[in-house]
Amino acid sequence: MEPPKLPNLVELTFGELGSSLTFPRSARDSERTPDWLLVSFSLPLQRLELSLISHICRQISPLLSSVRLLVVETFHRSAGNEDVVRWLDLLRVFDRVDELLIIGDACPIFARALQRVSAEMAADALPALRKLTLKPFTSESEEAITSFIDARNLAGLLAIKLNEPAVSNPG
């Protein structure tokens, strides 16, 4: 019997009815249909939720140590600077992620969280990142992401490939 493989993909979903944290085993790791582990949080949307998910991710960080692709889907727009700090706290858990995909309404607040990363902090915020995609990619996000890329360059980290779909106006 083969030992269980650690996940290489994590999907975080934030929605009106709650959140989920999903660990699908990549199909390329097995000849079988991918296995899924789904942890679902049935909480109303509130700022506490992002902190709770960060806390849970820190608790299971050994399981997350092999994650290379992080997909975050958000179906509500965060409000307030507290959420910027919470996003950074969550991202620190995923220090081996080399591809990050952010989908949904919170892309601008996520981009502002990355904008706060200085050259001194860059080694703690997604240091292995090589590819970043935000959908939608707004003009508001573009300026913030450029600042993050500059901070990484100053810290001597490898360049990021930014997948930028057509820029749309925030709104």
C-alpha positions as YAML, in Angstrom:
chain: A
units: angstrom
residues:
- id: 1
  name: MET
  ca: [0.00, 0.00, 0.00]
- id: 2
  name: GLU
  ca: [1.31, 3.43, -0.98]
- id: 3
  name: PRO
  ca: [1.67, 6.08, 1.72]
- id: 4
  name: PRO
  ca: [-0.82, 8.93, 1.31]
- id: 5
  name: LYS
  ca: [0.43, 11.82, -0.77]
- id: 6
  name: LEU
  ca: [0.30, 15.37, 0.48]
- id: 7
  name: PRO
  ca: [-1.84, 17.78, -1.52]
- id: 8
  name: ASN
  ca: [-0.24, 20.05, -4.09]
- id: 9
  name: LEU
  ca: [-3.36, 22.19, -4.55]
- id: 10
  name: VAL
  ca: [-5.57, 24.02, -2.06]
- id: 11
  name: GLU
  ca: [-8.79, 25.81, -2.86]
- id: 12
  name: LEU
  ca: [-10.21, 28.34, -0.40]
- id: 13
  name: THR
  ca: [-13.77, 29.50, -1.08]
- id: 14
  name: PHE
  ca: [-15.48, 32.36, 0.74]
- id: 15
  name: GLY
  ca: [-19.21, 32.72, 0.05]
- id: 16
  name: GLU
  ca: [-22.42, 34.07, 1.50]
- id: 17
  name: LEU
  ca: [-23.24, 30.80, 3.27]
- id: 18
  name: GLY
  ca: [-19.77, 30.18, 4.66]
- id: 19
  name: SER
  ca: [-16.36, 29.04, 3.55]
- id: 20
  name: SER
  ca: [-14.63, 25.90, 2.45]
- id: 21
  name: LEU
  ca: [-11.07, 24.68, 2.40]
- id: 22
  name: THR
  ca: [-10.51, 21.93, -0.19]
- id: 23
  name: PHE
  ca: [-7.49, 19.70, -0.77]
- id: 24
  name: PRO
  ca: [-7.95, 17.86, -4.06]
- id: 25
  name: ARG
  ca: [-5.17, 15.42, -4.85]
- id: 26
  name: SER
  ca: [-3.86, 16.25, -8.29]
- id: 27
  name: ALA
  ca: [-4.87, 13.77, -11.01]
- id: 28
  name: ARG
  ca: [-1.27, 13.68, -12.24]
- id: 29
  name: ASP
  ca: [-0.19, 12.23, -8.87]
- id: 30
  name: SER
  ca: [-2.33, 9.15, -9.26]
- id: 31
  name: GLU
  ca: [-3.81, 6.95, -11.93]
- id: 32
  name: ARG
  ca: [-7.07, 6.94, -10.00]
- id: 33
  name: THR
  ca: [-9.69, 9.65, -9.84]
- id: 34
  name: PRO
  ca: [-8.38, 12.48, -7.63]
- id: 35
  name: ASP
  ca: [-9.24, 12.20, -3.95]
- id: 36
  name: TRP
  ca: [-10.78, 15.17, -2.18]
- id: 37
  name: LEU
  ca: [-10.71, 16.32, 1.39]
- id: 38
  name: LEU
  ca: [-13.20, 19.09, 2.02]
- id: 39
  name: VAL
  ca: [-13.37, 21.11, 5.20]
- id: 40
  name: SER
  ca: [-16.41, 23.37, 5.25]
- id: 41
  name: PHE
  ca: [-17.10, 26.26, 7.61]
- id: 42
  name: SER
  ca: [-20.79, 27.11, 8.01]
- id: 43
  name: LEU
  ca: [-20.31, 30.58, 9.38]
- id: 44
  name: PRO
  ca: [-22.03, 33.78, 8.33]
- id: 45
  name: LEU
  ca: [-19.69, 36.12, 6.52]
- id: 46
  name: GLN
  ca: [-17.81, 38.30, 8.91]
- id: 47
  name: ARG
  ca: [-14.26, 39.46, 9.45]
- id: 48
  name: LEU
  ca: [-13.69, 36.77, 12.05]
- id: 49
  name: GLU
  ca: [-13.96, 34.13, 9.33]
- id: 50
  name: LEU
  ca: [-10.71, 35.03, 7.56]
- id: 51
  name: SER
  ca: [-8.89, 34.95, 10.90]
- id: 52
  name: LEU
  ca: [-10.42, 31.57, 11.70]
- id: 53
  name: ILE
  ca: [-9.32, 30.09, 8.37]
- id: 54
  name: SER
  ca: [-5.81, 31.50, 8.89]
- id: 55
  name: HIS
  ca: [-5.72, 29.90, 12.33]
- id: 56
  name: ILE
  ca: [-6.88, 26.52, 10.99]
- id: 57
  name: CYS
  ca: [-4.33, 26.66, 8.16]
- id: 58
  name: ARG
  ca: [-1.54, 27.35, 10.67]
- id: 59
  name: GLN
  ca: [-2.69, 24.34, 12.70]
- id: 60
  name: ILE
  ca: [-2.53, 22.03, 9.67]
- id: 61
  name: SER
  ca: [0.58, 23.60, 8.15]
- id: 62
  name: PRO
  ca: [2.43, 20.25, 7.89]
- id: 63
  name: LEU
  ca: [-0.34, 19.07, 5.57]
- id: 64
  name: LEU
  ca: [0.00, 22.29, 3.55]
- id: 65
  name: SER
  ca: [3.78, 22.04, 3.21]
- id: 66
  name: SER
  ca: [3.56, 20.52, -0.28]
- id: 67
  name: VAL
  ca: [0.98, 22.94, -1.68]
- id: 68
  name: ARG
  ca: [2.25, 24.58, -4.86]
- id: 69
  name: LEU
  ca: [-1.00, 25.96, -6.30]
- id: 70
  name: LEU
  ca: [-3.35, 28.05, -4.17]
- id: 71
  name: VAL
  ca: [-6.75, 29.02, -5.55]
- id: 72
  name: VAL
  ca: [-8.78, 31.54, -3.54]
- id: 73
  name: GLU
  ca: [-12.35, 32.24, -4.64]
- id: 74
  name: THR
  ca: [-14.15, 35.11, -2.97]
- id: 75
  name: PHE
  ca: [-17.79, 35.94, -3.44]
- id: 76
  name: HIS
  ca: [-17.93, 38.99, -1.23]
- id: 77
  name: ARG
  ca: [-15.91, 42.15, -1.16]
- id: 78
  name: SER
  ca: [-13.99, 42.62, 2.06]
- id: 79
  name: ALA
  ca: [-14.16, 46.01, 3.64]
- id: 80
  name: GLY
  ca: [-11.63, 47.66, 5.85]
- id: 81
  name: ASN
  ca: [-7.93, 47.63, 6.52]
- id: 82
  name: GLU
  ca: [-8.28, 44.85, 9.10]
- id: 83
  name: ASP
  ca: [-8.95, 42.44, 6.22]
- id: 84
  name: VAL
  ca: [-5.70, 43.49, 4.50]
- id: 85
  name: VAL
  ca: [-3.77, 42.34, 7.57]
- id: 86
  name: ARG
  ca: [-5.79, 39.12, 7.74]
- id: 87
  name: TRP
  ca: [-5.03, 38.33, 4.07]
- id: 88
  name: LEU
  ca: [-1.31, 38.73, 4.74]
- id: 89
  name: ASP
  ca: [-1.59, 36.49, 7.78]
- id: 90
  name: LEU
  ca: [-3.29, 33.80, 5.71]
- id: 91
  name: LEU
  ca: [-0.73, 34.01, 2.89]
- id: 92
  name: ARG
  ca: [2.20, 33.48, 5.26]
- id: 93
  name: VAL
  ca: [1.01, 29.91, 5.81]
- id: 94
  name: PHE
  ca: [1.53, 29.08, 2.13]
- id: 95
  name: ASP
  ca: [5.26, 29.72, 1.89]
- id: 96
  name: ARG
  ca: [5.86, 27.05, -0.81]
- id: 97
  name: VAL
  ca: [3.11, 28.15, -3.20]
- id: 98
  name: ASP
  ca: [4.53, 28.94, -6.61]
- id: 99
  name: GLU
  ca: [1.22, 29.64, -8.37]
- id: 100
  name: LEU
  ca: [-1.60, 31.75, -6.93]
- id: 101
  name: LEU
  ca: [-5.01, 32.34, -8.48]
- id: 102
  name: ILE
  ca: [-7.41, 34.82, -6.86]
- id: 103
  name: ILE
  ca: [-10.94, 34.84, -8.28]
- id: 104
  name: GLY
  ca: [-13.82, 37.08, -7.32]
- id: 105
  name: ASP
  ca: [-14.91, 40.21, -5.57]
- id: 106
  name: ALA
  ca: [-12.04, 40.51, -3.08]
- id: 107
  name: CYS
  ca: [-9.29, 40.85, -5.72]
- id: 108
  name: PRO
  ca: [-8.76, 44.56, -4.98]
- id: 109
  name: ILE
  ca: [-8.41, 44.04, -1.19]
- id: 110
  name: PHE
  ca: [-6.09, 41.10, -1.85]
- id: 111
  name: ALA
  ca: [-3.99, 43.30, -4.14]
- id: 112
  name: ARG
  ca: [-3.86, 45.97, -1.40]
- id: 113
  name: ALA
  ca: [-2.64, 43.31, 1.03]
- id: 114
  name: LEU
  ca: [0.23, 42.46, -1.32]
- id: 115
  name: GLN
  ca: [0.95, 46.17, -1.77]
- id: 116
  name: ARG
  ca: [1.81, 46.34, 1.94]
- id: 117
  name: VAL
  ca: [4.61, 43.82, 1.50]
- id: 118
  name: SER
  ca: [7.94, 45.62, 1.79]
- id: 119
  name: ALA
  ca: [11.28, 44.29, 0.58]
- id: 120
  name: GLU
  ca: [12.00, 43.29, 4.20]
- id: 121
  name: MET
  ca: [8.72, 41.33, 4.41]
- id: 122
  name: ALA
  ca: [8.92, 39.72, 0.96]
- id: 123
  name: ALA
  ca: [10.62, 36.54, 2.20]
- id: 124
  name: ASP
  ca: [7.61, 35.91, 4.48]
- id: 125
  name: ALA
  ca: [4.85, 36.59, 1.94]
- id: 126
  name: LEU
  ca: [4.72, 33.92, -0.77]
- id: 127
  name: PRO
  ca: [8.50, 33.68, -1.23]
- id: 128
  name: ALA
  ca: [8.24, 30.81, -3.76]
- id: 129
  name: LEU
  ca: [5.62, 32.54, -5.91]
- id: 130
  name: ARG
  ca: [6.31, 32.44, -9.66]
- id: 131
  name: LYS
  ca: [2.87, 32.99, -11.21]
- id: 132
  name: LEU
  ca: [0.07, 35.28, -10.02]
- id: 133
  name: THR
  ca: [-3.39, 35.61, -11.57]
- id: 134
  name: LEU
  ca: [-6.22, 37.88, -10.40]
- id: 135
  name: LYS
  ca: [-9.67, 37.60, -11.98]
- id: 136
  name: PRO
  ca: [-10.90, 40.25, -12.40]
- id: 137
  name: PHE
  ca: [-7.71, 42.23, -12.87]
- id: 138
  name: THR
  ca: [-8.68, 45.87, -12.29]
- id: 139
  name: SER
  ca: [-6.69, 49.06, -12.70]
- id: 140
  name: GLU
  ca: [-6.84, 49.35, -8.87]
- id: 141
  name: SER
  ca: [-5.22, 45.92, -8.56]
- id: 142
  name: GLU
  ca: [-2.57, 46.66, -11.20]
- id: 143
  name: GLU
  ca: [-0.94, 49.47, -9.22]
- id: 144
  name: ALA
  ca: [-0.91, 47.44, -6.00]
- id: 145
  name: ILE
  ca: [0.53, 44.31, -7.64]
- id: 146
  name: THR
  ca: [3.28, 46.37, -9.30]
- id: 147
  name: SER
  ca: [4.35, 47.55, -5.84]
- id: 148
  name: PHE
  ca: [4.48, 43.93, -4.61]
- id: 149
  name: ILE
  ca: [6.58, 42.86, -7.59]
- id: 150
  name: ASP
  ca: [8.99, 45.77, -6.98]
- id: 151
  name: ALA
  ca: [9.37, 44.77, -3.30]
- id: 152
  name: ARG
  ca: [10.16, 41.19, -4.32]
- id: 153
  name: ASN
  ca: [12.75, 42.40, -6.84]
- id: 154
  name: LEU
  ca: [14.43, 44.53, -4.16]
- id: 155
  name: ALA
  ca: [14.53, 41.48, -1.88]
- id: 156
  name: GLY
  ca: [16.28, 39.46, -4.58]
- id: 157
  name: LEU
  ca: [13.43, 36.97, -5.05]
- id: 158
  name: LEU
  ca: [12.74, 35.40, -8.43]
- id: 159
  name: ALA
  ca: [10.47, 37.24, -10.84]
- id: 160
  name: ILE
  ca: [6.73, 36.64, -10.94]
- id: 161
  name: LYS
  ca: [4.81, 36.00, -14.13]
- id: 162
  name: LEU
  ca: [1.70, 38.13, -13.84]
- id: 163
  name: ASN
  ca: [-1.24, 36.85, -15.85]
- id: 164
  name: GLU
  ca: [-3.24, 39.94, -16.49]
- id: 165
  name: PRO
  ca: [-6.51, 39.52, -18.31]
- id: 166
  name: ALA
  ca: [-7.88, 42.65, -19.91]
- id: 167
  name: VAL
  ca: [-7.99, 45.40, -17.27]
- id: 168
  name: SER
  ca: [-11.52, 46.30, -16.25]
- id: 169
  name: ASN
  ca: [-12.77, 49.26, -14.28]
- id: 170
  name: PRO
  ca: [-13.57, 48.52, -10.63]
- id: 171
  name: GLY
  ca: [-17.13, 48.76, -9.86]
...
